[in-house]
């Protein structure tokens, strides 16, 4: 089992996936969209099945969101 988070592009067609992801949210209100995202995370987490990879992915996502929020705060104060 692969125990490291793959950060290289691993999709054959990233744009196609991004379109599919966007299309899956069509017609949903914000609460339903959040539910779809949560369900997708659970389904893909189960598919990955490696707690070390999932732990790394969650930590990285959190760090990236916090960095993005910090940049937004700095931009508002300039």
C-alpha positions in Angstrom: 0.0 0.0 0.0 1.3 3.5 -0.9 1.9 5.4 2.4 2.7 8.8 1.0 0.4 11.4 -0.4 0.8 11.9 -4.1 1.0 15.6 -4.8 1.8 15.2 -8.5 -1.0 15.6 -11.0 -2.4 12.1 -11.3 -5.5 12.8 -13.4 -5.4 12.2 -17.2 -7.6 15.2 -17.8 -7.8 17.6 -14.8 -10.2 20.0 -16.6 -12.6 17.1 -17.3 -12.6 16.2 -13.6 -13.1 19.8 -12.6 -16.1 20.1 -15.0 -17.6 16.8 -13.5 -17.1 18.1 -10.0 -18.8 21.4 -10.9 -21.6 19.7 -12.7 -22.3 17.4 -9.7 -23.1 20.6 -7.7 -25.6 22.0 -10.3 -29.0 22.7 -8.8 -27.9 22.2 -5.2 -28.2 24.8 -2.5 -25.1 25.6 -0.4 -26.1 23.1 2.3 -26.7 20.3 -0.2 -23.4 21.2 -1.9 -21.6 20.9 1.4 -23.3 17.5 2.0 -22.2 16.3 -1.5 -18.6 17.4 -0.7 -18.7 15.5 2.6 -20.1 12.4 1.0 -17.5 12.5 -1.7 -14.7 12.9 0.9 -16.0 9.8 2.8 -16.4 7.7 -0.4 -12.9 8.6 -1.6 -11.4 8.2 1.8 -12.8 4.7 2.0 -11.4 4.0 -1.5 -7.9 5.2 -0.4 -8.1 3.2 2.8 -4.7 4.3 4.1 -4.9 6.3 7.3 -1.4 7.8 6.9 -2.3 9.2 3.4 -5.7 10.5 4.7 -4.0 12.1 7.7 -1.5 13.9 5.4 -4.2 15.0 3.0 -6.3 16.4 5.8 -3.4 18.2 7.4 -2.3 19.7 4.0 -5.8 20.8 3.1 -6.1 22.6 6.5 -2.7 24.3 6.1 -3.6 25.5 2.6 -7.0 26.9 3.8 -5.4 28.7 6.7 -2.8 30.2 4.4 -5.4 31.3 2.0 -7.5 32.9 4.8 -4.4 34.6 6.1 -3.7 36.1 2.7 -7.3 37.3 2.4 -6.9 39.1 5.8 -3.7 40.7 4.7 -5.3 41.8 1.4 -8.2 43.5 3.2 -5.8 45.5 5.4 -3.7 46.9 2.5 
